[in-house]
Amino acid sequence: MKRIGLISDTHSYLDQSIFQYFEECDEVWHAGDIGSLEVAERLEEFRPFRAVFGNIDGPDIRRRFPENLRFDCEGVDVFITHIGGYPGRYSKRVRELIQKKPPRLFICGHSHILKVMPDKRHGLLHINPGAAGQQGFHKVRTIVRFTLDDGDIRDLQVIELGLR
């Protein structure tokens, strides 16, 4: 069993309350637009860290983190990328990857819009944790926590960090 803290679109801003909310988490995952290596390094020092780069990330972050991550965690096939869309409206690149081999859990960021929704066609759960940073059109900064256990995704919580 692993408890996961999920964050996206920090845009170089890291709210200190995140460390409190992710205290019980075993890993932290970032769905892109990290913004600075400092943000990534602080999260890496805190917990085991997985991340993908986003469209605003510079060469330093792109050299360190991939565009796509695909891995197994506690029996759950996980696919993370930054620009991905959502069920029924995936980006072309992501749609092709999902159609070839659907993951159980698909995570992306980019839109700054919090979404947790099933994709019944592909048998997966889609999560976009919204945006945790100060930049963008979103009004409330959000992060997500959930548990992966023996192929199951459960105990999902949306946490509001406050107004941007």
DSSP file (Angstrom, degrees, kcal/mol; ACC not computed):
  #  RESIDUE AA STRUCTURE BP1 BP2  ACC     N-H-->O    O-->H-N    N-H-->O    O-->H-N    TCO  KAPPA ALPHA  PHI   PSI    X-CA   Y-CA   Z-CA
    1    1 A M              0   0    0      0, 0.0     2,-0.4     0, 0.0   148,-0.2   0.000 360.0 360.0 360.0 134.1    0.0    0.0    0.0
    2    2 A K  E     -A  148   0A   0    146,-2.7   146,-3.0    71,-0.1     2,-0.5  -0.998 360.0-145.0-134.0 138.2    1.2    3.5   -0.9
    3    3 A R  E     -A  147   0A   0     -2,-0.4    23,-2.8   144,-0.2    24,-1.5  -0.880  24.0-156.3 -97.9 128.9   -0.2    6.9   -0.2
    4    4 A I  E     -Ab 146  27A   0    142,-3.5   142,-1.9    -2,-0.5     2,-0.5  -0.890  12.9-155.4-114.4 135.7    0.4    9.3   -3.0
    5    5 A G  E     -Ab 145  28A   0     22,-2.3    24,-3.0    -2,-0.4     2,-0.4  -0.954  19.4-162.5-103.9 123.8    0.5   13.1   -3.0
    6    6 A L  E     +Ab 144  29A   0    138,-3.5   138,-2.4    -2,-0.5     2,-0.3  -0.918  15.6 164.2-116.9 132.1   -0.3   14.5   -6.5
    7    7 A I  E     + b   0  30A   0     22,-2.4    24,-2.5    -2,-0.4     2,-0.3  -0.951   6.6 176.3-141.7 155.7    0.5   18.1   -7.6
    8    8 A S        +     0   0    0    134,-0.4   124,-2.3    -2,-0.3   125,-0.3  -0.983  54.5  25.6-154.6 163.0    0.8   20.0  -10.8
    9    9 A D        +     0   0    0     23,-2.5   124,-1.7    -2,-0.3    25,-0.2   0.875  55.4 155.5  49.7  53.7    1.4   23.4  -12.3
   10   10 A T    >   -     0   0    0     23,-0.6     3,-2.0    22,-0.3   124,-0.5   0.778  31.7-158.5 -76.8 -27.8    3.4   24.9   -9.5
   11   11 A H  T 3  S-     0   0    0     22,-2.6    24,-0.3     1,-0.3   123,-0.2   0.895  72.7 -48.4  48.9  47.6    5.0   27.4  -11.9
   12   12 A S  T 3  S+     0   0    0     22,-2.7     2,-0.5    21,-0.2    -1,-0.3   0.472 117.8 111.9  75.1   5.5    8.0   27.9   -9.4
   13   13 A Y    <   -     0   0    0     -3,-2.0     2,-0.5    21,-0.2    -1,-0.2  -0.937  42.6-175.5-113.8 128.2    5.7   28.4   -6.4
   14   14 A L        -     0   0    0     -2,-0.5     2,-0.2    -3,-0.1   119,-0.1  -0.914  18.5-143.5-126.7 105.7    5.6   25.9   -3.6
   15   15 A D    >   -     0   0    0     -2,-0.5     3,-1.7   117,-0.3     4,-0.3  -0.472  13.3-137.3 -64.7 128.5    3.0   26.5   -0.8
   16   16 A Q  T >> S+     0   0    0      1,-0.3     3,-1.1    -2,-0.2     4,-0.6   0.748  98.5  70.1 -62.6 -24.9    4.5   25.4    2.5
   17   17 A S  H 3> S+     0   0    0      1,-0.2     4,-2.4     2,-0.2     3,-0.4   0.724  80.8  76.8 -67.3 -18.9    1.3   23.8    3.6
   18   18 A I  H <> S+     0   0    0     -3,-1.7     4,-2.4     1,-0.2    -1,-0.2   0.885  89.0  56.7 -57.4 -38.3    1.9   21.1    0.9
   19   19 A F  H <4 S+     0   0    0     -3,-1.1    -1,-0.2    -4,-0.3    -2,-0.2   0.862 108.0  47.2 -64.6 -34.8    4.4   19.5    3.2
   20   20 A Q  H >< S+     0   0    0     -4,-0.6     3,-1.1    -3,-0.4     4,-0.3   0.931 113.7  47.0 -68.8 -46.4    1.8   19.2    6.0
   21   21 A Y  H 3< S+     0   0    0     -4,-2.4     3,-0.3     1,-0.3    -2,-0.2   0.824 117.3  43.2 -66.5 -31.0   -0.8   17.7    3.6
   22   22 A F  T >< S+     0   0    0     -4,-2.4     3,-1.7    -5,-0.2    -1,-0.3   0.311  81.7 106.3 -96.7   8.4    1.7   15.3    2.1
   23   23 A E  T <  S+     0   0    0     -3,-1.1    -1,-0.2     1,-0.3    -2,-0.1   0.869  83.8  44.1 -56.0 -40.0    3.2   14.3    5.5
   24   24 A E  T 3  S+     0   0    0     -3,-0.3    -1,-0.3    -4,-0.3     2,-0.2   0.417  94.4 107.2 -86.2   2.1    1.4   10.9    5.4
   25   25 A C    <   -     0   0    0     -3,-1.7   -21,-0.2     1,-0.1     3,-0.1  -0.555  57.4-155.7 -84.7 146.2    2.3   10.3    1.8
   26   26 A D  S    S+     0   0    0    -23,-2.8     2,-0.3    -2,-0.2   -22,-0.2   0.771  80.0  15.0 -86.5 -30.6    4.9    7.7    0.7
   27   27 A E  E     -b    4   0A   0    -24,-1.5   -22,-2.3    20,-0.2     2,-0.4  -0.957  64.2-142.1-140.9 157.4    5.6    9.4   -2.6
   28   28 A V  E     -bc   5  49A   0     20,-2.5    22,-2.1    -2,-0.3     2,-0.4  -0.993  16.4-165.5-121.5 130.8    5.0   12.8   -4.3
   29   29 A W  E     -bc   6  50A   0    -24,-3.0   -22,-2.4    -2,-0.4     2,-0.5  -0.940   3.2-159.6-116.6 138.2    4.1   12.9   -8.0
   30   30 A H  E     -bc   7  51A   0     20,-2.4    22,-1.4    -2,-0.4   -22,-0.2  -0.975   8.4-156.0-121.4 124.3    4.2   16.1  -10.1
   31   31 A A        -     0   0    0    -24,-2.5    78,-0.4    -2,-0.5   -23,-0.1  -0.044  56.1 -83.2 -93.0  31.5    2.3   16.3  -13.4
   32   32 A G  S    S+     0   0    0     20,-0.3   -23,-2.5   -25,-0.2   -22,-0.3  -0.046  95.2  87.9  97.6 168.7    4.4   19.1  -15.0
   33   33 A D        +     0   0    0    -24,-0.2   -22,-2.6   -25,-0.2   -23,-0.6   0.940  46.7 161.2  57.9  53.1    5.0   22.8  -15.2
   34   34 A I        -     0   0    0     18,-0.2   -22,-2.7   -24,-0.2   -21,-0.2   0.929  28.1-158.3 -65.0 -48.0    7.3   22.5  -12.2
   35   35 A G        +     0   0    0    -24,-0.3     2,-0.3   -23,-0.1    23,-0.2  -0.149  59.4  27.9  97.9 -39.0    8.8   25.9  -13.1
   36   36 A S     >  -     0   0    0     -2,-0.1     4,-1.5     1,-0.1     3,-0.4  -0.996  68.6-125.3-153.9 150.6   12.1   25.6  -11.2
   37   37 A L  H  > S+     0   0    0     -2,-0.3     4,-3.1     1,-0.2     5,-0.2   0.815 108.9  67.0 -64.2 -29.2   14.6   23.0  -10.1
   38   38 A E  H  > S+     0   0    0      2,-0.2     4,-2.3     1,-0.2    -1,-0.2   0.909 100.2  48.4 -58.3 -43.0   14.3   24.4   -6.6
   39   39 A V  H  > S+     0   0    0     -3,-0.4     4,-1.9     2,-0.2    -1,-0.2   0.943 113.9  46.4 -62.5 -47.4   10.7   23.3   -6.4
   40   40 A A  H  X S+     0   0    0     -4,-1.5     4,-2.5     1,-0.2    -2,-0.2   0.919 112.5  50.0 -61.5 -44.1   11.6   19.8   -7.6
   41   41 A E  H  X S+     0   0    0     -4,-3.1     4,-2.1     1,-0.2    -1,-0.2   0.880 108.5  51.7 -65.8 -38.3   14.6   19.5   -5.3
   42   42 A R  H  X S+     0   0    0     -4,-2.3     4,-1.0    -5,-0.2    -1,-0.2   0.897 113.0  45.4 -65.3 -38.7   12.5   20.6   -2.2
   43   43 A L  H  X S+     0   0    0     -4,-1.9     4,-2.2     2,-0.2    -2,-0.2   0.874 111.2  53.4 -71.1 -36.7    9.9   17.9   -3.1
   44   44 A E  H  < S+     0   0    0     -4,-2.5    -2,-0.2     1,-0.2    -1,-0.2   0.860 107.6  51.0 -64.3 -36.2   12.7   15.3   -3.7
   45   45 A E  H  < S+     0   0    0     -4,-2.1    -1,-0.2    -5,-0.2    -2,-0.2   0.792 112.2  48.7 -69.8 -27.5   14.2   16.0   -0.3
   46   46 A F  H  < S-     0   0    0     -4,-1.0    -2,-0.2     1,-0.3    -1,-0.2   0.926 126.5 -15.6 -79.7 -48.8   10.8   15.5    1.3
   47   47 A R  S  < S-     0   0    0     -4,-2.2    -1,-0.3   -19,-0.1   -20,-0.2  -0.950  88.5 -66.6-149.4 161.9    9.6   12.2   -0.2
   48   48 A P        -     0   0    0      0, 0.0   -20,-2.5     0, 0.0     2,-0.4  -0.384  64.3-151.9 -52.1 137.6   10.5    9.9   -3.1
   49   49 A F  E     -c   28   0A   0    -22,-0.2     2,-0.4    -5,-0.1   -20,-0.2  -0.956  25.2-177.7-131.5 132.6    9.5   12.0   -6.1
   50   50 A R  E     +c   29   0A   0    -22,-2.1   -20,-2.4    -2,-0.4     2,-0.3  -0.983  19.9 162.5-125.2 140.8    8.3   11.3   -9.7
   51   51 A A  E     -c   30   0A   0     -2,-0.4     2,-0.3   -22,-0.2   -20,-0.2  -0.992  27.5-150.1-154.5 158.0    7.7   14.1  -12.2
   52   52 A V        -     0   0    0    -22,-1.4   -20,-0.3    -2,-0.3    15,-0.2  -0.902  33.1-109.0-121.3 156.7    7.3   14.9  -15.9
   53   53 A F        -     0   0    0     13,-2.2    29,-0.4    -2,-0.3     2,-0.2  -0.532  30.7-149.1 -83.7 156.7    8.2   18.2  -17.5
   54   54 A G    >   -     0   0    0     -2,-0.2     3,-1.2    28,-0.1   -22,-0.1  -0.620  33.3 -90.7-116.2 178.8    5.5   20.6  -18.7
   55   55 A N  T 3  S+     0   0    0      1,-0.3    -2,-0.0    -2,-0.2   -23,-0.0   0.717 123.8  48.5 -66.7 -22.1    5.4   23.1  -21.5
   56   56 A I  T 3  S+     0   0    0      2,-0.0    -1,-0.3     0, 0.0     2,-0.2   0.556  87.2 109.7 -92.9  -7.1    6.7   26.0  -19.4
   57   57 A D    <   -     0   0    0     -3,-1.2   -21,-0.1     1,-0.1    -4,-0.0  -0.480  62.4-135.7 -76.1 136.9    9.7   24.0  -18.0
   58   58 A G    >>  -     0   0    0     -2,-0.2     4,-2.4   -23,-0.2     3,-0.5  -0.080  34.2 -83.5 -81.6-177.3   13.1   25.0  -19.3
   59   59 A P  H 3> S+     0   0    0      0, 0.0     4,-2.0     0, 0.0     5,-0.2   0.795 123.4  61.1 -61.6 -30.1   16.0   22.8  -20.4
   60   60 A D  H 3> S+     0   0    0      2,-0.2     4,-0.8     1,-0.2     5,-0.1   0.917 111.9  37.9 -64.3 -41.6   17.3   22.1  -16.9
   61   61 A I  H <> S+     0   0    0     -3,-0.5     4,-2.5     2,-0.2     3,-0.3   0.878 114.1  55.7 -75.1 -38.6   14.0   20.5  -15.9
   62   62 A R  H  < S+     0   0    0     -4,-2.4    -2,-0.2     1,-0.2    -1,-0.2   0.814 106.2  51.8 -65.3 -29.9   13.6   18.8  -19.3
   63   63 A R  H  < S+     0   0    0     -4,-2.0    -1,-0.2    -5,-0.2    -2,-0.2   0.808 116.2  40.7 -72.7 -28.5   17.0   17.1  -18.9
   64   64 A R  H  < S+     0   0    0     -4,-0.8    -2,-0.2    -3,-0.3    -1,-0.2   0.792 118.3  39.5 -91.9 -31.4   16.1   15.8  -15.5
   65   65 A F  S  < S-     0   0    0     -4,-2.5   -13,-0.2    -5,-0.1    -1,-0.1  -0.929  77.7-124.7-125.4 146.1   12.5   14.7  -16.0
   66   66 A P        -     0   0    0      0, 0.0   -13,-2.2     0, 0.0     3,-0.1  -0.256  18.5-121.7 -82.4 171.4   10.8   12.9  -19.0
   67   67 A E  S    S+     0   0    0    -15,-0.2    15,-0.6     1,-0.2     2,-0.4   0.849  99.5  27.6 -75.8 -37.0    7.7   14.0  -21.0
   68   68 A N  E     -E   81   0B   0     13,-0.1     2,-0.4   -16,-0.1    13,-0.2  -0.957  64.2-165.2-126.9 143.8    5.9   10.7  -20.1
   69   69 A L  E     +E   80   0B   0     11,-2.5    11,-2.8    -2,-0.4     2,-0.4  -0.999   9.2 176.8-125.3 129.9    6.2    8.3  -17.2
   70   70 A R  E     +E   79   0B   0     -2,-0.4     2,-0.3     9,-0.2     9,-0.2  -0.986  22.2 134.8-132.4 123.2    4.7    4.9  -17.3
   71   71 A F  E     -E   78   0B   0      7,-2.1     7,-3.4    -2,-0.4     2,-0.5  -0.971  50.6-106.8-159.0 166.2    5.2    2.6  -14.3
   72   72 A D  E     -E   77   0B   0     -2,-0.3     2,-0.4     5,-0.2     5,-0.2  -0.889  30.0-179.7-102.5 134.0    3.6    0.1  -12.0
   73   73 A C  E >  S-E   76   0B   0      3,-2.3     3,-1.3    -2,-0.5    78,-0.2  -0.943  72.8 -23.7-135.3 113.9    2.9    1.2   -8.4
   74   74 A E  T 3  S-     0   0    0     -2,-0.4    77,-3.0     1,-0.3    78,-0.3   0.859 127.9 -48.2  55.3  39.5    1.2   -1.3   -6.0
   75   75 A G  T 3  S+     0   0    0     75,-0.2     2,-0.5     1,-0.2    -1,-0.3   0.569 113.4 118.8  81.2   8.8   -0.3   -3.2   -8.9
   76   76 A V  E <   -E   73   0B   0     -3,-1.3    -3,-2.3    76,-0.1     2,-0.6  -0.946  62.1-136.6-111.4 123.4   -1.7   -0.1  -10.7
   77   77 A D  E     -E   72   0B   0     -2,-0.5    28,-2.2    -5,-0.2    27,-1.9  -0.701  30.8-165.7 -77.1 116.1   -0.4    0.7  -14.2
   78   78 A V  E     -Ef  71 105B   0     -7,-3.4    -7,-2.1    -2,-0.6     2,-0.4  -0.883  16.7-173.7-113.8 135.5    0.2    4.5  -14.1
   79   79 A F  E     -Ef  70 106B   0     26,-2.5    28,-2.8    -2,-0.4     2,-0.4  -0.992   8.9-177.7-126.9 122.1    0.8    6.9  -17.0
   80   80 A I  E     +Ef  69 107B   0    -11,-2.8   -11,-2.5    -2,-0.4     2,-0.3  -0.975  13.4 148.4-122.1 133.8    1.7   10.5  -16.3
   81   81 A T  E     -E   68   0B   0     26,-2.0    28,-0.4    -2,-0.4     3,-0.2  -0.942  43.3-125.8-149.6 167.0    2.2   13.3  -18.8
   82   82 A H  S    S+     0   0    0    -15,-0.6    27,-1.8   -29,-0.4     2,-0.8   0.968  96.7  38.3 -84.1 -57.0    1.6   17.0  -18.7
   83   83 A I  S    S+     0   0    0      1,-0.2    -1,-0.2    25,-0.1    11,-0.1  -0.837  73.7 124.9 -98.5 109.6   -0.6   17.8  -21.7
   84   84 A G        -     0   0    0     -2,-0.8     7,-1.8    25,-0.4     2,-0.2   0.591  49.5-143.5-138.4 -21.6   -3.1   15.0  -22.1
   85   85 A G        -     0   0    0     24,-0.3     5,-0.3     5,-0.3    -1,-0.2  -0.530  30.2 -89.9  80.7-154.8   -6.7   16.1  -22.1
   86   86 A Y    >   -     0   0    0      3,-0.4     3,-3.3    -2,-0.2    33,-0.0  -0.933  59.2 -45.7-152.8 169.5   -9.4   14.0  -20.5
   87   87 A P  T 3  S+     0   0    0      0, 0.0    -2,-0.0     0, 0.0    33,-0.0  -0.111 129.3  11.2 -49.3 129.8  -11.7   11.2  -21.4
   88   88 A G  T 3  S+     0   0    0     -3,-0.0    -3,-0.0    31,-0.0    31,-0.0   0.227 131.8  55.6  85.2 -13.4  -13.4   11.9  -24.7
   89   89 A R    <   +     0   0    0     -3,-3.3    -3,-0.4    -5,-0.1     2,-0.1  -0.153  69.5 153.0-143.8  42.6  -11.0   14.8  -25.4
   90   90 A Y        -     0   0    0     -5,-0.3    -5,-0.3     1,-0.1    -6,-0.1  -0.394  52.5-102.0 -69.5 151.4   -7.5   13.4  -25.1
   91   91 A S     >  -     0   0    0     -7,-1.8     4,-3.1     1,-0.1     5,-0.2  -0.375  37.1-108.5 -64.7 156.2   -4.7   15.0  -27.1
   92   92 A K  H  > S+     0   0    0      1,-0.2     4,-2.1     2,-0.2     5,-0.2   0.911 118.5  50.4 -55.4 -46.9   -3.8   13.1  -30.3
   93   93 A R  H  > S+     0   0    0      1,-0.2     4,-1.6     2,-0.2    -1,-0.2   0.921 115.5  41.4 -59.6 -46.9   -0.5   11.9  -28.9
   94   94 A V  H  > S+     0   0    0      2,-0.2     4,-2.9     1,-0.2     5,-0.3   0.893 110.1  57.5 -70.4 -40.9   -2.1   10.6  -25.6
   95   95 A R  H  X S+     0   0    0     -4,-3.1     4,-2.5     1,-0.2    -1,-0.2   0.913 107.4  48.9 -56.6 -43.8   -5.1    9.1  -27.3
   96   96 A E  H  X S+     0   0    0     -4,-2.1     4,-1.6    -5,-0.2    -1,-0.2   0.908 112.8  47.0 -64.2 -41.7   -2.8    7.0  -29.5
   97   97 A L  H  X S+     0   0    0     -4,-1.6     4,-1.8     2,-0.2    -2,-0.2   0.901 114.0  47.3 -66.5 -41.1   -0.8    5.8  -26.5
   98   98 A I  H  < S+     0   0    0     -4,-2.9    -2,-0.2     1,-0.2    -1,-0.2   0.889 109.6  53.2 -68.5 -39.2   -3.9    5.0  -24.4
   99   99 A Q  H  < S+     0   0    0     -4,-2.5    -1,-0.2    -5,-0.3    -2,-0.2   0.870 108.5  50.6 -65.1 -35.3   -5.5    3.1  -27.3
  100  100 A K  H  < S-     0   0    0     -4,-1.6    -1,-0.2     1,-0.3    -2,-0.2   0.927 137.7  -5.6 -67.2 -44.9   -2.5    0.9  -27.7
  101  101 A K  S  < S-     0   0    0     -4,-1.8    -1,-0.3    -5,-0.1    -2,-0.2  -0.696  76.1-145.5-154.2  92.4   -2.3    0.0  -24.0
  102  102 A P        -     0   0    0      0, 0.0    -4,-0.1     0, 0.0     2,-0.1  -0.366  14.7-140.8 -63.5 134.0   -4.7    1.7  -21.6
  103  103 A P        -     0   0    0      0, 0.0   -25,-0.2     0, 0.0     3,-0.2  -0.316  15.0-126.2 -78.1 174.1   -3.2    2.3  -18.1
  104  104 A R  S    S+     0   0    0    -27,-1.9    21,-2.2     1,-0.3     2,-0.4   0.764  99.8  32.1 -86.8 -31.5   -5.3    1.9  -15.0
  105  105 A L  E     -fg  78 125B   0    -28,-2.2   -26,-2.5    19,-0.2     2,-0.5  -0.983  68.6-170.3-132.2 120.0   -4.6    5.4  -13.9
  106  106 A F  E     -fg  79 126B   0     19,-2.9    21,-2.5    -2,-0.4     2,-0.4  -0.951   9.9-176.0-112.4 124.8   -3.9    8.4  -16.3
  107  107 A I  E     +fg  80 127B   0    -28,-2.8   -26,-2.0    -2,-0.5     2,-0.3  -0.960  11.4 152.3-122.6 134.6   -2.6   11.6  -14.7
  108  108 A C        -     0   0    0     19,-1.8   -26,-0.2    -2,-0.4   -25,-0.1  -0.943  18.1-168.5-148.2 173.0   -2.0   14.9  -16.4
  109  109 A G        +     0   0    0    -27,-1.8     2,-1.7   -78,-0.4   -25,-0.4  -0.065  46.2 101.2-125.9-131.7   -1.9   18.6  -15.6
  110  110 A H  S    S+     0   0    0    -78,-0.2   -27,-0.1     1,-0.2   -28,-0.1  -0.291  75.4  70.3  78.9 -48.8   -1.8   21.7  -17.9
  111  111 A S  S    S-     0   0    0     -2,-1.7    -1,-0.2     2,-0.2     3,-0.1   0.701  87.6-138.4 -76.5 -17.4   -5.4   22.9  -17.9
  112  112 A H        +     0   0    0     18,-0.2     2,-0.6     1,-0.2    19,-0.6   0.585  66.3 123.7  66.1  11.6   -5.3   24.1  -14.2
  113  113 A I        -     0   0    0     17,-0.2    17,-0.5    -4,-0.1     2,-0.2  -0.914  64.7-130.1-108.2 117.5   -8.8   22.5  -14.0
  114  114 A L  E     +H  129   0B   0     -2,-0.6     2,-0.4    15,-0.2    -5,-0.0  -0.470  37.6 168.2 -63.9 125.8   -9.2   19.9  -11.3
  115  115 A K  E     +H  128   0B   0     13,-2.4    13,-3.1    -2,-0.2     2,-0.4  -0.982  21.3 175.0-144.6 132.3  -10.8   16.7  -12.8
  116  116 A V  E     +H  127   0B   0     -2,-0.4    11,-0.2    11,-0.2    -2,-0.0  -0.950  29.9 144.9-131.0 112.5  -11.3   13.2  -11.4
  117  117 A M  E     -H  126   0B   0      9,-2.3     9,-2.9    -2,-0.4     2,-0.2  -0.998  44.6-117.7-153.1 144.2  -13.3   11.1  -13.8
  118  118 A P  E     -H  125   0B   0      0, 0.0     2,-0.6     0, 0.0     7,-0.2  -0.504  13.0-148.6 -78.2 149.8  -13.5    7.6  -15.1
  119  119 A D  E  >> -H  124   0B   0      5,-3.1     5,-1.8    -2,-0.2     4,-1.2  -0.895  16.7-178.3-113.4  95.6  -12.9    6.7  -18.7
  120  120 A K  T  45S+     0   0    0     -2,-0.6    -1,-0.1     1,-0.2     5,-0.0   0.823  77.2  61.2 -66.5 -31.7  -15.3    3.7  -19.1
  121  121 A R  T  45S+     0   0    0      1,-0.2    -1,-0.2    -3,-0.1    -2,-0.0   0.894 119.0  26.3 -62.4 -40.1  -14.2    3.2  -22.7
  122  122 A H  T  45S-     0   0    0     -3,-0.4    -1,-0.2     2,-0.1    -2,-0.2   0.411 105.9-121.4-105.9  -0.1  -10.6    2.5  -21.7
  123  123 A G  T  <5 +     0   0    0     -4,-1.2     2,-0.3     1,-0.2    -3,-0.2   0.886  69.3 120.4  65.0  41.6  -11.2    1.2  -18.2
  124  124 A L  E   < - H   0 119B   0     -5,-1.8    -5,-3.1   -19,-0.0     2,-0.5  -0.856  61.6-123.2-131.9 166.1   -9.1    3.9  -16.5
  125  125 A L  E     -gH 105 118B   0    -21,-2.2   -19,-2.9    -2,-0.3     2,-0.5  -0.952  24.5-152.4-108.6 130.3   -9.3    6.6  -13.9
  126  126 A H  E     -gH 106 117B   0     -9,-2.9    -9,-2.3    -2,-0.5     2,-0.4  -0.872  13.8-177.2-102.9 132.4   -8.2   10.1  -15.1
  127  127 A I  E     +gH 107 116B   0    -21,-2.5   -19,-1.8    -2,-0.5   -11,-0.2  -0.990  15.1 174.8-131.4 127.0   -6.9   12.6  -12.5
  128  128 A N  E     - H   0 115B   0    -13,-3.1   -13,-2.4    -2,-0.4   -19,-0.2  -0.982  19.1-156.6-119.7 114.8   -5.8   16.2  -13.1
  129  129 A P  E     - H   0 114B   0      0, 0.0   -15,-0.2     0, 0.0  -121,-0.2   0.428  32.1-129.6 -75.3   5.6   -5.0   17.7   -9.7
  130  130 A G        -     0   0    0    -17,-0.5     2,-0.4   -15,-0.1   -17,-0.2  -0.476  46.6 -43.8  77.6-156.4   -5.6   21.2  -10.9
  131  131 A A        -     0   0    0    -19,-0.6    11,-1.9     9,-0.4  -122,-0.2  -0.933  37.2-175.2-119.0 135.0   -2.9   23.9  -10.2
  132  132 A A        +     0   0    0   -124,-2.3  -117,-0.3    -2,-0.4  -122,-0.2   0.488  63.9  84.1-100.8  -6.9   -1.0   24.4   -7.0
  133  133 A G  S    S-     0   0    0   -124,-1.7  -122,-0.2  -125,-0.3  -123,-0.1  -0.202  82.9-115.8 -91.7-177.0    0.8   27.5   -8.2
  134  134 A Q  S    S+     0   0    0   -124,-0.5     2,-0.3  -123,-0.2  -123,-0.1   0.637  86.0  85.1 -93.1 -17.8    0.0   31.2   -8.3
  135  135 A Q        +     0   0    0   -125,-0.2     2,-0.2  -126,-0.2    -2,-0.2  -0.678  69.1  45.9 -94.4 141.0    0.0   31.7  -12.1
  136  136 A G  S    S-     0   0    0     -2,-0.3   -24,-0.1     1,-0.1    28,-0.0  -0.676  91.8 -72.5 125.8-178.2   -2.9   31.0  -14.4
  137  137 A F  S    S+     0   0    0     -2,-0.2    -1,-0.1     2,-0.0   -25,-0.1   0.549  86.9 113.6 -93.1  -8.2   -6.7   31.6  -14.5
  138  138 A H        -     0   0    0     -3,-0.2    26,-0.1     1,-0.1     3,-0.1  -0.249  52.8-155.8 -62.6 152.9   -7.7   29.1  -11.8
  139  139 A K  S    S+     0   0    0      1,-0.2    25,-2.0    24,-0.1     2,-0.4   0.790  75.7  43.5 -99.1 -34.6   -9.2   30.7   -8.7
  140  140 A V  E    S- D   0 163A   0     23,-0.2    -9,-0.4    24,-0.1     2,-0.4  -0.946  77.4-133.5-118.3 132.5   -8.4   28.0   -6.1
  141  141 A R  E     - D   0 162A   0     21,-3.0    20,-3.6    -2,-0.4    21,-0.7  -0.685  33.7-174.9 -83.4 134.1   -5.1   26.1   -5.8
  142  142 A T  E     + D   0 160A   0    -11,-1.9  -134,-0.4    -2,-0.4     2,-0.3  -0.924  20.5 179.7-134.6 154.9   -5.6   22.4   -5.4
  143  143 A I  E     - D   0 159A   0     16,-1.9    16,-2.8    -2,-0.3     2,-0.3  -0.884  19.7-136.5-139.4 170.9   -3.7   19.1   -4.8
  144  144 A V  E     -AD   6 158A   0   -138,-2.4  -138,-3.5    -2,-0.3     2,-0.3  -0.977  10.3-166.6-135.5 145.6   -4.8   15.5   -4.5
  145  145 A R  E     +AD   5 157A   0     12,-2.5    12,-3.2    -2,-0.3     2,-0.3  -0.971  19.2 155.7-125.5 146.5   -4.0   12.6   -2.2
  146  146 A F  E     -A    4   0A   0   -142,-1.9  -142,-3.5    -2,-0.3     2,-0.4  -0.976  33.4-117.8-159.6 169.6   -5.0    8.9   -2.8
  147  147 A T  E     -AD   3 154A   0      7,-3.0     7,-2.6    -2,-0.3     2,-0.5  -0.928  12.4-159.3-116.5 137.6   -4.0    5.4   -1.9
  148  148 A L  E     +AD   2 153A   0   -146,-3.0  -146,-2.7    -2,-0.4     2,-0.3  -0.974  22.9 164.7-111.7 129.2   -2.8    2.6   -4.2
  149  149 A D  E >   - D   0 152A   0      3,-2.4     3,-1.7    -2,-0.5   -74,-0.1  -0.873  63.4 -29.2-152.5 112.3   -3.2   -0.8   -2.8
  150  150 A D  T 3  S-     0   0    0     -2,-0.3   -75,-0.2     1,-0.3     3,-0.1   0.887 127.2 -41.3  50.4  49.7   -3.1   -4.2   -4.6
  151  151 A G  T 3  S+     0   0    0    -77,-3.0     2,-0.3     1,-0.3    -1,-0.3   0.443 116.2 115.5  82.6   0.7   -4.4   -2.8   -7.9
  152  152 A D  E <   -D  149   0A   0     -3,-1.7    -3,-2.4   -78,-0.3     2,-0.5  -0.812  53.3-152.6-108.1 144.4   -7.0   -0.6   -6.3
  153  153 A I  E     +D  148   0A   0     -2,-0.3     2,-0.3    -5,-0.2    -5,-0.2  -0.971  39.0 143.9-111.7 119.7   -7.2    3.2   -6.3
  154  154 A R  E     +D  147   0A   0     -7,-2.6    -7,-3.0    -2,-0.5    -2,-0.0  -0.875  34.4  45.8-148.4 177.1   -9.0    4.5   -3.2
  155  155 A D  E     -     0   0A   0     -2,-0.3     2,-0.3    -9,-0.2    -1,-0.1   0.832  66.5-178.4  54.3  39.5   -9.3    7.1   -0.5
  156  156 A L  E     -     0   0A   0    -10,-0.1     2,-0.4    -3,-0.1   -10,-0.2  -0.520   2.8-175.8 -74.3 131.5   -9.0   10.0   -3.0
  157  157 A Q  E     -D  145   0A   0    -12,-3.2   -12,-2.5    -2,-0.3     2,-0.5  -0.993  18.6-149.4-130.4 134.7   -9.0   13.4   -1.4
  158  158 A V  E     -D  144   0A   0     -2,-0.4     2,-0.5   -14,-0.2   -14,-0.2  -0.886  17.5-161.2 -97.9 131.5   -9.0   16.8   -3.1
  159  159 A I  E     -D  143   0A   0    -16,-2.8   -16,-1.9    -2,-0.5     2,-0.5  -0.964   7.7-148.1-118.9 125.9   -7.3   19.5   -1.0
  160  160 A E  E     -D  142   0A   0     -2,-0.5   -18,-0.2   -18,-0.2     3,-0.1  -0.817   7.2-168.9 -92.2 126.6   -7.9   23.2   -1.5
  161  161 A L  E     -     0   0A   0    -20,-3.6     2,-0.2    -2,-0.5   -19,-0.2   0.508  50.0 -98.8 -91.1  -6.9   -4.8   25.3   -0.7
  162  162 A G  E     -D  141   0A   0    -21,-0.7   -21,-3.0     2,-0.0    -1,-0.4  -0.581  58.7 -32.0 116.0 178.7   -6.7   28.6   -0.9
  163  163 A L  E      D  140   0A   0    -23,-0.2   -23,-0.2    -2,-0.2   -24,-0.1  -0.379 360.0 360.0 -70.7 149.1   -7.1   31.4   -3.4
  164  164 A R              0   0    0    -25,-2.0    -1,-0.1   -26,-0.1   -24,-0.1   0.476 360.0 360.0 -82.9 360.0   -4.3   32.1   -5.8
